[in-house]
């Protein structure tokens, strides 16, 4: 069985990332986030994960 993985590169512009992830939700089995230290320090990764998985 083929596992489909969506690789998301998160930046300061989280809205386009969020919209794409929501639009394609169900078309992939797993999601991998690539983030920078600045994005992590600002907590943007936590916000987008909450929006997607809640």
C-alpha positions as CSV (number, residue, x, y, z in Angstrom):
1,X,0.0,0.0,0.0
2,X,1.3,3.4,-0.9
3,X,1.4,6.0,1.8
4,X,0.7,9.6,0.7
5,X,2.6,12.2,2.6
6,X,2.0,16.0,2.4
7,X,5.2,18.0,3.3
8,X,4.3,21.5,4.5
9,X,7.0,24.2,4.7
10,X,5.7,26.7,7.2
11,X,6.8,30.3,7.1
12,X,5.6,33.6,8.4
13,X,2.7,33.4,6.0
14,X,0.6,30.7,7.6
15,X,-2.8,31.5,5.9
16,X,-1.8,30.1,2.4
17,X,-0.3,27.0,4.1
18,X,-3.5,26.5,6.1
19,X,-5.8,27.0,3.1
20,X,-3.8,24.5,1.0
21,X,-3.7,21.9,3.8
22,X,-7.5,22.2,4.4
23,X,-8.3,22.1,0.7
24,X,-6.3,18.9,0.1
25,X,-7.3,17.2,3.4
26,X,-8.2,13.6,2.9
27,X,-5.9,13.3,-0.1
28,X,-2.9,12.3,2.1
29,X,-2.3,9.9,4.9
30,X,0.4,11.9,6.9
31,X,1.5,15.5,7.1
32,X,5.1,16.5,7.8
33,X,5.8,20.1,8.9
34,X,9.2,21.8,8.1
35,X,9.6,24.9,10.2
36,X,12.3,27.4,11.1
37,X,13.4,28.3,14.6
38,X,11.7,31.7,14.1
39,X,8.4,30.1,13.3
40,X,8.6,27.8,16.3
41,X,9.6,30.7,18.6
42,X,6.6,32.7,17.4
43,X,4.3,29.6,18.0
44,X,3.0,29.7,14.4
45,X,3.4,25.9,14.1
46,X,1.2,25.3,17.1
47,X,-1.5,27.6,15.8
48,X,-1.7,25.9,12.4
49,X,-1.7,22.4,13.9
50,X,-4.6,23.4,16.1
51,X,-6.5,24.8,13.2
52,X,-6.0,21.7,11.1
53,X,-6.6,19.0,13.6
54,X,-9.5,20.5,15.6
